[in-house]
């Protein structure tokens, strides 16, 4: 077993057993602002799988997102009972929303990818890998240069989390109306 696989497995085991270190780490993250820059990735193996390199111009941001459904305010006027729903699920996943928040906070960076690092009863935490669009080391890297050519990747749903909520991960029979996105393929009657 290589070193990165071992690191990834030890990270998963520590999280599954809810070790004291994980609890302490999440408690400290709750006190930080919702989008905070991290010195280095919490799970190095997962970050490397998603394209992270320890070089200048590559930034890690830890994002805190509220868990649960979106709550709509109570309607005071008369409505049909079928229209009085108050809790609605977002179409976007929490991970895609975390990527959008990181890209808004770091306006000079483009989102490469993101991964889950923890959760408690109230929040989920994701680490987002960002690339500085104007840094020479990022511009000279051919893989990163292709990524920063896409403007607003997180907002437009071009990251892997974005493609997943747009329905573009599935392939084959029954996915003919998924492209360019799920909403695009829906007829007015389906919406």
C-alpha positions as CSV (number, residue, x, y, z in Angstrom):
1,X,0.0,0.0,0.0
2,X,1.5,3.4,-1.0
3,X,1.8,6.3,1.4
4,X,-1.1,8.3,0.1
5,X,-3.5,5.4,0.3
6,X,-2.3,4.9,3.9
7,X,-2.8,8.6,4.8
8,X,-6.3,8.5,3.3
9,X,-7.3,5.4,5.2
10,X,-6.0,6.8,8.5
11,X,-7.9,10.0,7.9
12,X,-11.1,8.1,7.2
13,X,-10.6,5.8,10.3
14,X,-10.0,8.9,12.6
15,X,-13.2,10.5,11.3
16,X,-15.3,7.2,11.5
17,X,-14.2,6.7,15.2
18,X,-14.7,10.4,16.0
19,X,-11.3,10.6,17.6
20,X,-10.5,13.4,20.0
21,X,-8.2,15.1,17.4
22,X,-11.1,15.3,14.9
23,X,-13.5,16.7,17.5
24,X,-10.9,19.3,18.6
25,X,-10.3,20.2,14.9
26,X,-14.0,20.7,14.1
27,X,-14.5,22.8,17.3
28,X,-11.7,25.1,16.2
29,X,-13.2,25.4,12.7
30,X,-16.5,26.5,14.1
31,X,-14.9,29.6,15.7
32,X,-13.3,30.7,12.4
33,X,-15.1,32.7,9.7
34,X,-17.2,30.8,7.2
35,X,-14.6,31.1,4.5
36,X,-11.0,30.9,5.8
37,X,-7.7,30.3,4.2
38,X,-5.9,27.1,5.4
39,X,-2.1,26.8,5.6
40,X,-2.1,23.3,4.1
41,X,-4.7,20.6,3.3
42,X,-6.2,18.6,6.1
43,X,-6.3,15.5,4.0
44,X,-3.2,15.7,1.8
45,X,-3.8,12.4,0.0
46,X,-7.3,13.5,-1.2
47,X,-6.1,17.0,-2.2
48,X,-3.3,15.4,-4.3
49,X,-5.9,13.1,-6.0
50,X,-7.9,16.2,-7.0
51,X,-4.9,18.1,-8.4
52,X,-3.3,19.9,-5.5
53,X,0.4,20.7,-5.7
54,X,2.4,22.4,-2.9
55,X,3.5,25.3,-5.0
56,X,3.0,29.1,-5.0
57,X,-0.3,30.3,-6.5
58,X,-2.2,27.3,-5.1
59,X,-4.5,28.2,-2.2
60,X,-6.6,26.1,0.1
61,X,-9.8,27.6,1.6
62,X,-11.9,25.9,4.3
63,X,-15.6,26.7,3.9
64,X,-18.3,26.2,6.4
65,X,-21.8,25.5,5.1
66,X,-25.1,25.2,7.0
67,X,-26.6,21.7,6.9
68,X,-30.3,21.0,6.3
69,X,-33.0,22.3,4.0
70,X,-33.8,25.8,2.9
71,X,-36.6,27.2,5.1
72,X,-39.1,29.5,3.4
73,X,-40.9,32.1,5.6
74,X,-44.5,31.3,6.6
75,X,-47.2,32.6,4.2
76,X,-49.7,34.8,6.0
77,X,-52.3,35.0,3.2
78,X,-54.6,32.2,2.1
79,X,-53.0,29.4,0.1
80,X,-53.9,25.8,-0.9
81,X,-52.5,23.3,1.6
82,X,-50.5,21.8,-1.2
83,X,-48.6,25.1,-1.6
84,X,-47.8,25.6,2.0
85,X,-44.5,23.7,2.0
86,X,-41.8,25.5,4.1
87,X,-38.7,23.3,3.7
88,X,-37.2,22.9,0.3
89,X,-34.0,21.1,-0.8
90,X,-31.6,23.2,-2.8
91,X,-30.9,21.9,-6.3
92,X,-27.2,22.6,-5.7
93,X,-25.3,20.3,-3.3
94,X,-23.6,21.8,-0.2
95,X,-20.2,21.1,-1.8
96,X,-21.1,23.2,-4.9
97,X,-22.3,26.0,-2.7
98,X,-19.1,25.9,-0.7
99,X,-17.1,26.2,-4.0
100,X,-19.2,29.2,-5.0
101,X,-18.6,30.9,-1.7
102,X,-14.8,30.3,-1.9
103,X,-14.7,31.7,-5.4
104,X,-16.6,34.8,-4.3
105,X,-14.3,35.3,-1.3
106,X,-11.1,34.9,-3.4
107,X,-12.1,36.8,-6.5
108,X,-8.6,36.6,-8.1
109,X,-8.7,32.8,-7.9
110,X,-10.4,30.0,-9.9
111,X,-11.8,26.8,-8.2
112,X,-9.9,23.7,-9.2
113,X,-11.8,21.2,-7.0
114,X,-13.0,20.5,-3.4
115,X,-13.4,17.7,-0.9
116,X,-15.3,17.0,2.4
117,X,-13.2,17.3,5.6
118,X,-15.8,17.1,8.4
119,X,-19.2,17.9,9.8
120,X,-21.0,18.4,13.1
121,X,-24.7,18.8,14.0
122,X,-24.9,22.2,12.4
123,X,-22.3,22.6,9.7
124,X,-20.4,20.7,7.0
125,X,-16.8,21.7,6.2
126,X,-15.2,21.5,2.8
127,X,-11.7,22.4,1.6
128,X,-11.6,24.1,-1.8
129,X,-8.5,24.1,-3.9
130,X,-8.1,27.5,-5.6
131,X,-5.6,28.6,-8.3
132,X,-4.3,32.2,-8.5
133,X,-5.1,33.3,-12.1
134,X,-2.2,35.8,-12.3
135,X,0.6,33.8,-10.6
136,X,3.5,32.9,-12.9
137,X,3.9,29.4,-11.5
138,X,0.2,28.6,-12.2
139,X,0.4,30.1,-15.7
140,X,3.5,28.1,-16.5
141,X,1.9,24.8,-15.4
142,X,0.0,23.3,-18.5
143,X,-2.7,21.5,-16.4
144,X,-3.4,24.6,-14.3
145,X,-3.4,26.9,-17.3
146,X,-6.2,24.9,-18.9
147,X,-8.3,25.2,-15.7
148,X,-7.8,29.0,-15.3
149,X,-8.9,29.5,-18.9
150,X,-12.5,28.7,-17.7
151,X,-13.8,31.9,-16.1
152,X,-16.2,31.4,-13.2
153,X,-16.0,27.6,-13.0
154,X,-17.8,27.3,-9.7
155,X,-20.6,29.7,-10.6
156,X,-21.2,28.1,-14.0
157,X,-21.1,24.5,-12.5
158,X,-18.0,23.3,-14.3
159,X,-16.3,21.7,-11.3
160,X,-16.9,18.1,-10.5
161,X,-19.4,19.0,-7.8
162,X,-21.1,21.3,-10.3
163,X,-21.4,18.7,-13.0
164,X,-22.8,16.2,-10.5
165,X,-25.7,18.5,-9.4
166,X,-26.3,19.3,-13.1
167,X,-26.8,15.6,-13.9
168,X,-23.8,15.3,-16.2
169,X,-22.0,12.5,-14.3
170,X,-24.4,9.8,-15.4
171,X,-24.0,8.4,-18.9
172,X,-25.9,6.0,-21.1
173,X,-29.6,5.1,-21.4
174,X,-32.1,7.6,-19.9
175,X,-29.7,10.6,-19.8
176,X,-30.5,12.1,-23.2
177,X,-32.2,15.1,-21.7
178,X,-29.4,15.9,-19.1
179,X,-27.2,17.9,-21.4
180,X,-26.3,20.7,-21.3
181,X,-28.0,20.6,-17.9
182,X,-31.0,19.0,-16.1
183,X,-33.0,22.2,-16.1
184,X,-32.3,22.8,-19.8
185,X,-33.8,19.4,-20.7
186,X,-37.0,19.8,-18.6
187,X,-40.1,20.8,-20.4
188,X,-42.4,23.5,-18.8
189,X,-44.7,20.8,-17.6
190,X,-41.9,19.0,-15.7
191,X,-40.7,22.1,-13.8
